[in-house]
Each structure stands twice: as structure tokens, then as C-alpha cells.
Amino acid sequence: MNIQHIQFKENQLVLLDQRKLPLAVEYITCTTPEEVAEAIRTLAVRGAPAIGIAAAYGMALGALLGRDPREVAALLGSTRPTAVNLFWAIERMLSVIETSAGAEAAVREAARIHQEDIAMNERIGAFGASLLEDGTAVLTHCNAGALATGGHGTALGVIRTAVRSGKHLTVFIDETRPLLQGARLTAWELQTENIPCYLITDSMAGYFMKQGQIEAVIVGADRIAANGDTANKIGTYSLAVLAKEHGIPFYVAAPSNSFDLSLGSGDHIVIEERNGAEVREIAGVATAPPQVPAKNPAFDVTPASYITAIISEMGVIRPPYEENIKLTLSGAKERMRHA
Amino acid sequence: MNIQHIQFKENQLVLLDQRKLPLAVEYITCTTPEEVAEAIRTLAVRGAPAIGIAAAYGMALGALLGRDPREVAALLGSTRPTAVNLFWAIERMLSVIETSAGAEAAVREAARIHQEDIAMNERIGAFGASLLEDGTAVLTHCNAGALATGGHGTALGVIRTAVRSGKHLTVFIDETRPLLQGARLTAWELQTENIPCYLITDSMAGYFMKQGQIEAVIVGADRIAANGDTANKIGTYSLAVLAKEHGIPFYVAAPSNSFDLSLGSGDHIVIEERNGAEVREIAGVATAPPQVPAKNPAFDVTPASYITAIISEMGVIRPPYEENIKLTLSGAKERMRHA
């Protein structure tokens, strides 16, 4: 990916407008926290890690404008409820801004969050690639790629690293209704790098698993509870059930800041409910009677029991998750302290 | 449903163009078997029983035009491979045309197939309604409604009959990508009759089952093998797996002419593969990079082991299917002989 989808330059945050992809490559420029909040809320930037990075730059813009950091934090935190990276990034920025005199320190911290995310994805990729054998056909859902992160990607980062190491993978892409992040973003990323792929509708995954044409599933995460329960794009849970039924491994790839150890289980994760109009139309075209009621939860929670392994930048975490998540993440903290 | 979507009058077949629904109510007129074949191939008319009825009228048009019935049968039989009703109707018309002198007899036979289908749906509705308790929330996929049949519907026929008998049902409608028969047709039918419903994307079914908000699944069928394996719209199999995982009953509603006792199992059912462009676009609007390869199987096969019961016009068939399908359908023939 040579496309820089999140750039901070001359005190402006420039975001690739992901709503327009793949038909148009357009950028939007944010100079205020309000503009960043709007970009997050309207999905111009999306994907849990990318939201966190954008919010960090939003906090930096607030600092540059001399705004009350608590108010800016509240504004940015109100945009989307499910991805924990958002709150993680805001908290981290808040502690820097409130303990430092200069806005420049805030800008540097946001850039550090951004660069760390890319580095974490590279490590996730290296750990995860070892799980995918040469010749595997792998299904992914939504977009957990470069566009969803600082760069490289989580689930797609694993696929990228595996392919760069010489493995031949075929990727099935769930189109991911209602907002089609798979069709629009993942297909675009994989096409750009000539990674063999097939676009399918979300309803086809079971069929291809039964045919033996899908051999592994790998997805990202918006929030992982202490017991391993994982919130991710709506449809993920159905894939996990199907993978279990077909004896196919189901992997989650996510950096440590996607974990929320304050939650004992996924039951406590808030699921964003979006406007039903997104279900009644596609790309602005009505596909249903305008008055029909629609439900539109943006995420679901996959219980840990369906997850074969969680791939973090600190290593591959396997069941029992309650124990191994704590061990792996505290190990992470240990090592970072010594770095 | 007061809309007459299949009408034969003044030696013309008038079809409601289902590709245009729900945004426009337009009709197309067929005066030749070729026009009927084109309407079936391009999904102006769709749904296994409706395809059979349209093909029957296509055979009648051929007879009126003095065409070779075998050639007309081959033409109509080449349109779509999965729905067995198509071949059943063509065979039945062929035996009438080849043993009778007049084209009028062919027209009468097609009208009889049409009327019989409506009567079968009413009986399916009556048998199936007894399976749905008052207050049940039921999920349906694709459109197995009045539009997919001669009238009333199979899966939606069960829902209609239950509602008319005073039961309060809530219907979750899978939008059914790629061609959105759920969003376009089922939502339209239910809205027309004020039956409470929610439109969801195909990826949401598992989420709502896990929440306890979906308590039963009911679908139609394009072909049912002798052992109960059922071909239906792509995505049906995934729903069956999800229903099993959540302990939710999974019902198939179909008339006896949807059974193909010549096939020992669903492994022998030919699955229609349609153009990948249908997956890359929605209502003519591109939703993916134009060059990305897409797969587009139009149907899948649900193994009988996932099916709680099959509701036919001869009664509710339960496992063991191999035995009970034969018993029920031969009972059907007995009774028809005595009628």
C-alpha cells in the first residue's frame, strides 16, 4: 500500500475518504477536532485502529488550537461506541496533553501512536503468517487491512506478510453489507497488490466452506474482552459458527490496544446501532420499500469458544483465553518496560 | 396480494417484471416461447413454482403458434437448471400437447397448473401455520411468497395463513444478496399486508438468533432430493447451520412438485452459477473494483439433517425423510387418484 490514508502535515489531518473508495480516491482535510469527529462518525475513516489514530490526531489538533482537552476527549469519544482503540488513544493523548506544556508534544504522541500501530501490525503479520500454510484459501470479513489501521493491517496484515514470505494464498472476501467494506476496501487493497481473491456475498461463506474451498477464517477486532469474547463487524459471529461447524480454524488478529481487560466478557460490549437506511439502500440506491423497518447493528460479539487463536503483536494467544490473554499482555508490558 | 403477477389473457402471458420491484410496478407481455424463456432467464419471473407456471404458459404459447413441442420444451428447459418445478411443468405440458389435438387443451392445462399451485400453497399454509405459535418471530430468506408462486406463497404462505388465523408474527427478512429478493419482494409483500417485519442484511441472522430475537426459520425450496436434502437460494444453508447452533426450528415449505425423487441426495443437484457482475454491483451501481473476480452460485444445498420439517400440501414431513417423503408423496398420489 503506497496510499497514505492518514497523514498529518502542516498541522492538518488529511484522510483518504474511505466512503468514496473504490470508485474515487479523494481526501478530506481536518483542521479541528470537530472535523475529525465528523470524519469518524460518518466513516470517512473507519477500522478500530485507524479510528484510534485519527482520534489521537484530533486530540493533537485540539491541543494546537488551545482547546480544553477534556472537552475534545468527550467530543471524540462520542463518535462511535464499540471500538475500544478509540478510547485507548484518547486516554493516552489526554495523559500526555495534561502533563506536558506544549501542543508539539501532543502532535509527536499522535504520530507515535500511528507509527507504533504500523509496527504492531508488522509483528501481528509475522506471528499470524506462521499459522497459514502455503496454498491455503482464507476468508476475511469487512476490512481489517491497511485502511483500517495505521498501515499494513491486522487480518490483511497476516495475509500480506504470508504472501510476501512466498506463500500462495487465495482470499475469499465477504462483501460485508451494509457498508460493503469488503467489496469496496478489501477487494481494492488485494487487487492493488495482486493477491488472488474472490469477492462473495456474505451469504455464500457457508456454501464455500461446505465445498472445502475455504480452509481458514481471519478477521480483525473492535474490542476483545478479558475472556477473549470479540466484538467485530456484524456477520463475524455467523462466520465463527460456520467455521466451527466445518472444522475450520477461526482467527482474530488485533493489536493489544484492542483488548479491554475491564470487561469480563463480551456481554458488556456496547454494540453500535446505526441508521436502518443503510440496510434499505446501497450506495444511495433504494433497494427496499422506503417504509420497511430495518435493523442495523454494526457489530456482533463472537464468544471466545469459537475462536481458534487471537493473533496479537505480542504473540499468538490460544485458549484458555482468560489466563493466556493476561499472561501475553502483561508480558508485553514487561518487555516494553525493558525496551 | 391483489397483484396478479402471472396472467394469461387473449393468448398472451403478462408477467409483473419482478426485476423492477419495489421501485416500479411494470408488466411485460410475452407472445412467444422465446419471450417467456428470456423472462425466466433474466429473472423477470422467478421462484421455483412461478418459473414452472410461466414455463407451462410458454409451452401453451408454443402450441398456439404450432411450434414443435419438443423444441419449445428444450428452449424453456435451458433457462435455469436448479428449480425442478420448471422441468416438472414442461413434462406435464408436453404429455398433454403430444396426446391432444388442440392448443386450447394446452392453455387449459397451463391454467390448471397455475390454479393447482395456488391451491397447494393454501394447503401448505394451513399445515405450516400450525407449527408457528402466536407471538413467534420468524426469519425468512429470499422470496418464497405470492410472487414466487402462482399466489399466496410457500414460506410466506405459511406466514400469511398464520397471520390471517389471528396469530401475531414478526418476520425478519434477509435482504438476500446478490439480487435482493428479500429486500425488494418479501418486504414489499409483507408491507402490502401490514405484517410486522424487519429487514436485515444476510450477515445479521446469527446475531439476532443469539439475542433470542429469531425463534424459527422458514424458507422455500427449488429442489428437494429423495432424502430431504434441499436446494434453495444461496445463504439458506448458512441459516440452517445457525438455526441448529441456536436450537431454533428450521422449516422448508414447498409443494410436491418441488421434490425430485430421482435424486438420492442433494449432491446431484445442479447449482446455477450466475455472472459475477451481480456480486460486484447492486441495482446497476458498482460496489467493488470492476476487475475483482467474484463467485456467484445462485443456490446452495441444505442437508436434510438440518431440517426440522418439510411442509408440503400433503402434510408436514418429518425425519426420517427418505421414508416419510415417499410415504407422504405416494399418499398424495393415492388421494389424487381417488379425487
Interface residues (C-beta under 8 A of the other chain):
Chain A: P22 L23 I173 D174 E175 T176 R177 P178 L180 A183 R184 A187 W188 L190 Q191 C197 Y198 L199 I200 T201 D202 S203 M204 A205 G206 Y207 F208 K210 I234 G235 Y237 S238 V241 L242 K244 E245 G276 V279 R280 I282 A283 G284 V285 A286 T287 A288 P289 Q291 V292 P293 A294 K295 P297 D300
Chain B: P22 L23 I173 D174 E175 T176 R177 P178 L180 A183 R184 A187 W188 L190 Q191 C197 Y198 L199 I200 T201 D202 S203 M204 A205 G206 Y207 F208 K210 I234 G235 Y237 S238 V241 L242 K244 E245 G276 V279 R280 I282 A283 G284 V285 A286 T287 A288 P289 Q291 V292 P293 A294 K295 P297 D300
